Amino acid sequence: MALPTDGPPAGVLLVDKPAGPTSHDVVARARKALGVRRVGHAGTLDPFATGLLLLCVGPATRLVRYLHLLDKRYAATLRLGQETSTHDPEGEPVARSEAWRDVDAGRLREVLRAFEGEIEQVPPVYSAVRVGGARAHRLARSGTDVELEARPARVASLRLASFQPPDAEVEAVVGTGTYVRALARDVGRALGCGAHLVALRRTAIGPFEVADALPLESLRRLDSGEVTASPSWCPPARALDWLPSRELSAGELERVRHGAAIPAGGAEYEGTPDRPVALLAGGELVAVAEAAGGNLQPRTVLPDA
């Protein structure tokens, strides 16, 4: 049966994903619970992983590209001494070593620090990276040999929280497109003993904290009105309140609604692709713009409610 299209207003819903379901499963659950067709997420979590998913609902699906700019924070548990095909607990063991017995906390911290900053990272073969138009994980599962090239990645911080050999609990803050599974693999190789993730929890995305998220199970029992009234629901303006913002005059509002540029009106509004500007009217998000020749050019315009 087709879902109604007049569901809740546009917004971003914070959900705490348990282990087991895929990110797509969570999106499907939200569509059913909220009675709205357009739901997307800002950053996949693997089935074994838990934690924060940002679900963009209705016209707010247009905001996914901006939420992808935010760093993600994880609590990860690495198990030294074994590498797996997927670099996580769902894969088959491909290498084992007892050399983990010689690793101490000091050596581990030294190796973790070496991975901080701008790095080159080879994505996991079992990932959604496209190879010749096909997803790498589908090729790998079909038995095709997959060769992926290293690509730029950013690790803002990588810190040892506790070490009870062979398990190391690590706190990681990474940029979009950085695979924590691949970090576990590479840290294990640098230590000379191999490693894989046995647990991963996303604890934050930029200013959004998993402590404020709605447990997935709650979507079974709350109606759409209760969801949008909960602290886990962010209207578009609040979802982007970490961006520079500017209130529009009546004349500017009309221009922006039609996608026309307006004068930037000050250096503080000179946004960039990595730091756009939220344009507001009465505190509500109207559009997101980028600086262009002294103007603010709308790149994403929300429908007029």
Kinemage of the C-alpha trace (Angstrom):
@kinemage 1
@onewidth
@group {chain A} dominant
@subgroup {mainchain}
@vectorlist {calphas} color= white
{ca met a 1} P 0.000 0.000 0.000
{ca ala a 2} L 1.333 3.445 -0.906
{ca leu a 3} L 2.372 5.635 1.972
{ca pro a 4} L 0.714 9.009 2.398
{ca thr a 5} L 2.819 11.993 1.402
{ca asp a 6} L 1.409 14.437 3.975
{ca gly a 7} L 3.482 13.141 6.893
{ca pro a 8} L 5.423 15.170 9.453
{ca pro a 9} L 7.041 18.488 8.556
{ca ala a 10} L 10.586 18.608 7.217
{ca gly a 11} L 13.222 17.848 9.807
{ca val a 12} L 16.079 15.677 10.976
{ca leu a 13} L 15.431 12.789 13.359
{ca leu a 14} L 18.210 11.448 15.587
{ca val a 15} L 17.941 7.663 15.921
{ca asp a 16} L 20.037 5.279 18.029
{ca lys a 17} L 20.537 2.209 15.820
{ca pro a 18} L 21.016 -1.167 17.544
{ca ala a 19} L 23.241 -3.928 16.198
{ca gly a 20} L 21.571 -6.024 13.507
{ca pro a 21} L 19.512 -3.853 11.164
{ca thr a 22} L 21.088 -2.085 8.209
{ca ser a 23} L 20.852 1.679 7.805
{ca his a 24} L 18.318 1.016 5.025
{ca asp a 25} L 16.241 -1.029 7.491
{ca val a 26} L 16.162 1.958 9.835
{ca val a 27} L 15.044 4.238 7.006
{ca ala a 28} L 12.271 1.782 6.100
{ca arg a 29} L 11.139 1.652 9.744
{ca ala a 30} L 11.009 5.451 9.885
{ca arg a 31} L 9.013 5.692 6.650
{ca lys a 32} L 6.407 3.329 8.040
{ca ala a 33} L 6.261 4.919 11.489
{ca leu a 34} L 6.109 8.499 10.231
{ca gly a 35} L 3.886 7.784 7.244
{ca val a 36} L 6.130 9.698 4.874
{ca arg a 37} L 7.831 8.493 1.729
{ca arg a 38} L 10.885 10.732 1.627
{ca val a 39} L 13.394 9.670 4.281
{ca gly a 40} L 17.154 9.452 3.850
{ca his a 41} L 20.143 9.163 6.152
{ca ala a 42} L 23.372 11.133 6.494
{ca gly a 43} L 26.011 8.420 6.906
{ca thr a 44} L 25.732 4.632 6.782
{ca leu a 45} L 26.303 2.396 9.795
{ca asp a 46} L 27.217 -1.240 9.152
{ca pro a 47} L 24.789 -3.850 10.540
{ca phe a 48} L 27.111 -4.835 13.418
{ca ala a 49} L 27.595 -1.180 14.409
{ca thr a 50} L 25.362 0.808 16.743
{ca gly a 51} L 24.732 4.439 17.490
{ca leu a 52} L 23.692 7.677 15.896
{ca leu a 53} L 21.928 7.875 12.538
{ca leu a 54} L 20.645 11.211 11.254
{ca leu a 55} L 17.419 10.650 9.305
{ca cys a 56} L 16.387 13.490 7.014
{ca val a 57} L 12.610 13.567 6.567
{ca gly a 58} L 10.527 15.119 3.794
{ca pro a 59} L 12.065 18.186 2.113
{ca ala a 60} L 14.906 17.992 4.661
{ca thr a 61} L 16.378 15.182 2.539
{ca arg a 62} L 17.884 18.103 0.611
{ca leu a 63} L 20.084 18.806 3.647
{ca val a 64} L 21.964 15.490 3.569
{ca arg a 65} L 24.864 17.020 1.623
{ca tyr a 66} L 25.484 19.559 4.390
{ca leu a 67} L 25.273 17.068 7.236
{ca his a 68} L 27.932 15.034 5.412
{ca leu a 69} L 30.349 17.916 6.100
{ca leu a 70} L 30.349 17.099 9.813
{ca asp a 71} L 32.958 14.965 11.550
{ca lys a 72} L 31.806 11.708 13.127
{ca arg a 73} L 32.867 10.422 16.553
{ca tyr a 74} L 33.113 6.708 17.333
{ca ala a 75} L 33.887 4.385 20.210
{ca ala a 76} L 35.611 1.389 18.625
{ca thr a 77} L 36.962 -1.854 20.027
{ca leu a 78} L 39.913 -3.337 18.149
{ca arg a 79} L 40.926 -6.965 18.688
{ca leu a 80} L 44.604 -7.455 18.040
{ca gly a 81} L 46.025 -10.677 16.649
{ca gln a 82} L 43.518 -11.399 13.897
{ca glu a 83} L 42.569 -9.748 10.605
{ca thr a 84} L 39.284 -10.617 8.924
{ca ser a 85} L 38.070 -10.328 5.337
{ca thr a 86} L 35.689 -7.487 6.214
{ca his a 87} L 37.864 -5.990 9.010
{ca asp a 88} L 34.967 -6.535 11.438
{ca pro a 89} L 33.327 -9.469 13.306
{ca glu a 90} L 31.182 -10.426 10.304
{ca gly a 91} L 34.141 -11.510 8.151
{ca glu a 92} L 36.219 -14.668 7.916
{ca pro a 93} L 39.668 -14.785 9.561
{ca val a 94} L 42.393 -14.227 6.973
{ca ala a 95} L 45.467 -13.886 9.212
{ca arg a 96} L 46.400 -14.629 12.827
{ca ser a 97} L 49.411 -13.714 14.932
{ca glu a 98} L 50.509 -14.024 18.535
{ca ala a 99} L 52.630 -10.882 18.178
{ca trp a 100} L 49.900 -8.926 19.987
{ca arg a 101} L 51.380 -10.292 23.232
{ca asp a 102} L 54.369 -7.997 22.736
{ca val a 103} L 52.270 -4.842 22.242
{ca asp a 104} L 52.002 -2.493 25.205
{ca ala a 105} L 49.879 0.608 25.665
{ca gly a 106} L 52.774 2.936 24.876
{ca arg a 107} L 53.466 1.309 21.526
{ca leu a 108} L 49.759 1.281 20.709
{ca arg a 109} L 49.378 5.006 21.452
{ca glu a 110} L 52.397 5.747 19.255
{ca val a 111} L 50.877 3.879 16.306
{ca leu a 112} L 47.457 5.493 16.793
{ca arg a 113} L 49.025 8.972 16.721
{ca ala a 114} L 50.699 8.134 13.414
{ca phe a 115} L 47.277 7.817 11.783
{ca glu a 116} L 46.037 11.245 12.857
{ca gly a 117} L 45.722 13.997 10.270
{ca glu a 118} L 45.387 13.804 6.493
{ca ile a 119} L 46.120 10.243 5.417
{ca glu a 120} L 45.778 7.928 2.417
{ca gln a 121} L 43.426 5.027 3.088
{ca val a 122} L 42.457 1.991 1.008
{ca pro a 123} L 38.712 1.430 1.578
{ca pro a 124} L 37.565 -2.034 2.653
{ca val a 125} L 36.795 -4.375 -0.235
{ca tyr a 126} L 33.443 -5.028 1.440
{ca ser a 127} L 32.223 -1.448 1.116
{ca ala a 128} L 29.895 0.618 -1.053
{ca val a 129} L 32.756 2.102 -3.073
{ca arg a 130} L 31.995 1.855 -6.793
{ca val a 131} L 34.311 -0.090 -9.094
{ca gly a 132} L 33.423 0.248 -12.753
{ca gly a 133} L 29.845 1.163 -11.863
{ca ala a 134} L 29.328 -1.732 -9.411
{ca arg a 135} L 29.542 -1.740 -5.621
{ca ala a 136} L 32.799 -3.253 -4.359
{ca his a 137} L 31.036 -5.450 -1.786
{ca arg a 138} L 28.811 -7.016 -4.454
{ca leu a 139} L 31.801 -7.803 -6.636
{ca ala a 140} L 33.667 -9.303 -3.679
{ca arg a 141} L 30.742 -11.504 -2.674
{ca ser a 142} L 30.442 -12.753 -6.260
{ca gly a 143} L 34.025 -13.980 -6.099
{ca thr a 144} L 35.539 -11.190 -8.202
{ca asp a 145} L 38.989 -9.982 -7.192
{ca val a 146} L 38.616 -6.322 -6.224
{ca glu a 147} L 41.520 -3.875 -6.197
{ca leu a 148} L 40.781 -0.517 -4.588
{ca glu a 149} L 43.102 2.461 -4.718
{ca ala a 150} L 44.038 4.557 -1.713
{ca arg a 151} L 42.104 7.785 -1.347
{ca pro a 152} L 42.442 10.818 0.919
{ca ala a 153} L 40.943 10.466 4.397
{ca arg a 154} L 41.052 12.593 7.522
{ca val a 155} L 41.434 11.476 11.123
{ca ala a 156} L 40.919 14.400 13.498
{ca ser a 157} L 41.864 12.332 16.537
{ca leu a 158} L 42.557 8.701 17.434
{ca arg a 159} L 42.960 8.056 21.145
{ca leu a 160} L 43.371 4.957 23.289
{ca ala a 161} L 40.619 4.790 25.917
{ca ser a 162} L 41.615 1.460 27.503
{ca phe a 163} L 43.767 -1.554 26.715
{ca gln a 164} L 42.993 -5.045 27.953
{ca pro a 165} L 44.989 -7.211 25.553
{ca pro a 166} L 44.123 -8.316 22.997
{ca asp a 167} L 41.282 -5.734 22.981
{ca ala a 168} L 41.855 -1.997 22.683
{ca glu a 169} L 39.060 0.545 23.117
{ca val a 170} L 39.696 3.551 20.910
{ca glu a 171} L 37.940 6.919 20.491
{ca ala a 172} L 38.044 8.169 16.899
{ca val a 173} L 36.903 11.414 15.288
{ca val a 174} L 37.002 11.169 11.509
{ca gly a 175} L 35.866 13.021 8.411
{ca thr a 176} L 33.303 11.799 5.901
{ca gly a 177} L 34.502 8.864 3.820
{ca thr a 178} L 36.992 7.613 6.421
{ca tyr a 179} L 36.448 3.945 7.319
{ca val a 180} L 37.063 3.005 10.945
{ca arg a 181} L 37.218 -0.651 9.840
{ca ala a 182} L 40.110 0.230 7.563
{ca leu a 183} L 41.789 2.127 10.406
{ca ala a 184} L 41.587 -1.029 12.542
{ca arg a 185} L 43.140 -3.056 9.712
{ca asp a 186} L 45.960 -0.562 9.178
{ca val a 187} L 46.704 -0.123 12.888
{ca gly a 188} L 46.962 -3.908 13.226
{ca arg a 189} L 49.351 -4.112 10.294
{ca ala a 190} L 51.472 -1.264 11.665
{ca leu a 191} L 51.710 -3.149 14.967
{ca gly a 192} L 52.740 -6.297 13.082
{ca cys a 193} L 49.992 -8.437 14.593
{ca gly a 194} L 46.843 -7.694 12.595
{ca ala a 195} L 43.564 -6.408 14.022
{ca his a 196} L 39.860 -6.085 13.298
{ca leu a 197} L 36.886 -4.294 14.821
{ca val a 198} L 34.736 -6.272 17.215
{ca ala a 199} L 32.489 -3.360 18.196
{ca leu a 200} L 31.721 0.084 16.823
{ca arg a 201} L 29.401 2.761 18.173
{ca arg a 202} L 28.856 6.180 16.626
{ca thr a 203} L 28.506 8.574 19.522
{ca ala a 204} L 28.209 11.896 17.686
{ca ile a 205} L 27.974 13.586 14.303
{ca gly a 206} L 29.178 17.162 14.649
{ca pro a 207} L 27.019 18.750 17.375
{ca phe a 208} L 24.494 15.882 17.385
{ca glu a 209} L 24.900 13.414 20.259
{ca val a 210} L 23.631 9.847 20.482
{ca ala a 211} L 22.426 10.663 24.021
{ca asp a 212} L 19.716 12.815 22.380
{ca ala a 213} L 18.676 10.133 19.888
{ca leu a 214} L 15.434 8.153 19.810
{ca pro a 215} L 15.919 4.404 20.324
{ca leu a 216} L 14.888 2.591 17.153
{ca glu a 217} L 12.386 0.495 19.080
{ca ser a 218} L 10.508 3.673 20.016
{ca leu a 219} L 9.518 4.142 16.372
{ca arg a 220} L 7.227 1.124 16.773
{ca arg a 221} L 5.100 2.743 19.468
{ca leu a 222} L 5.209 6.511 18.882
{ca asp a 223} L 2.995 8.253 16.343
{ca ser a 224} L 4.376 10.931 14.047
{ca gly a 225} L 3.166 13.748 16.292
{ca glu a 226} L 4.996 12.304 19.292
{ca val a 227} L 8.160 11.839 17.246
{ca thr a 228} L 8.222 15.420 15.955
{ca ala a 229} L 7.524 16.754 19.463
{ca ser a 230} L 10.440 14.782 20.939
{ca pro a 231} L 13.904 16.220 21.696
{ca ser a 232} L 15.233 13.863 18.997
{ca trp a 233} L 13.494 15.867 16.246
{ca cys a 234} L 15.269 18.901 14.754
{ca pro a 235} L 13.470 21.348 12.453
{ca pro a 236} L 15.670 22.332 9.492
{ca ala a 237} L 16.912 25.594 11.023
{ca arg a 238} L 18.040 23.837 14.190
{ca ala a 239} L 19.577 20.980 12.203
{ca leu a 240} L 21.868 23.532 10.519
{ca asp a 241} L 22.373 25.933 13.416
{ca trp a 242} L 26.090 25.111 13.384
{ca leu a 243} L 26.379 27.047 10.100
{ca pro a 244} L 26.709 30.838 9.785
{ca ser a 245} L 23.182 32.186 9.291
{ca arg a 246} L 21.497 35.320 8.043
{ca glu a 247} L 17.942 36.637 8.318
{ca leu a 248} L 16.403 37.733 5.017
{ca ser a 249} L 14.400 40.867 4.341
{ca ala a 250} L 11.045 40.495 2.613
{ca gly a 251} L 12.551 41.452 -0.726
{ca glu a 252} L 15.473 39.091 -0.306
{ca leu a 253} L 13.131 36.281 0.669
{ca glu a 254} L 11.282 36.555 -2.618
{ca arg a 255} L 14.528 36.471 -4.580
{ca val a 256} L 15.904 33.514 -2.681
{ca arg a 257} L 12.642 31.579 -3.154
{ca his a 258} L 13.283 31.853 -6.890
{ca gly a 259} L 16.934 30.834 -6.582
{ca ala a 260} L 18.333 34.316 -7.215
{ca ala a 261} L 21.497 35.580 -5.538
{ca ile a 262} L 21.500 38.340 -2.939
{ca pro a 263} L 24.367 40.584 -1.720
{ca ala a 264} L 26.509 38.848 0.879
{ca gly a 265} L 26.288 41.891 3.131
{ca gly a 266} L 29.426 41.292 5.158
{ca ala a 267} L 32.562 39.167 5.412
{ca glu a 268} L 30.924 36.944 8.027
{ca tyr a 269} L 28.610 35.602 5.327
{ca glu a 270} L 31.283 34.720 2.808
{ca gly a 271} L 30.539 31.001 2.805
{ca thr a 272} L 32.446 28.312 0.914
{ca pro a 273} L 31.411 24.854 -0.309
{ca asp a 274} L 32.757 23.503 2.996
{ca arg a 275} L 31.133 26.276 5.036
{ca pro a 276} L 27.852 27.380 3.451
{ca val a 277} L 25.440 29.944 4.893
{ca ala a 278} L 21.926 29.215 6.184
{ca leu a 279} L 19.359 31.786 5.002
{ca leu a 280} L 16.449 32.280 7.412
{ca ala a 281} L 13.114 34.060 7.470
{ca gly a 282} L 11.467 34.426 10.863
{ca gly a 283} L 13.918 31.900 12.230
{ca glu a 284} L 12.869 29.239 9.686
{ca leu a 285} L 15.305 27.811 7.155
{ca val a 286} L 14.577 28.986 3.618
{ca ala a 287} L 17.741 28.013 1.764
{ca val a 288} L 21.423 27.221 2.015
{ca ala a 289} L 23.762 29.440 -0.005
{ca glu a 290} L 27.395 29.708 -1.030
{ca ala a 291} L 29.445 32.859 -1.616
{ca ala a 292} L 29.928 33.799 -5.260
{ca gly a 293} L 31.410 37.120 -6.343
{ca gly a 294} L 30.311 39.082 -3.278
{ca asn a 295} L 26.843 37.522 -3.365
{ca leu a 296} L 25.132 34.630 -1.617
{ca gln a 297} L 23.917 32.178 -4.254
{ca pro a 298} L 21.217 29.757 -3.048
{ca arg a 299} L 22.228 26.160 -3.747
{ca thr a 300} L 19.467 24.388 -1.859
{ca val a 301} L 16.021 25.965 -1.488
{ca leu a 302} L 13.377 24.375 0.707
{ca pro a 303} L 9.764 24.366 -0.498
{ca asp a 304} L 7.587 27.208 0.775
{ca ala a 305} L 5.389 25.741 3.501
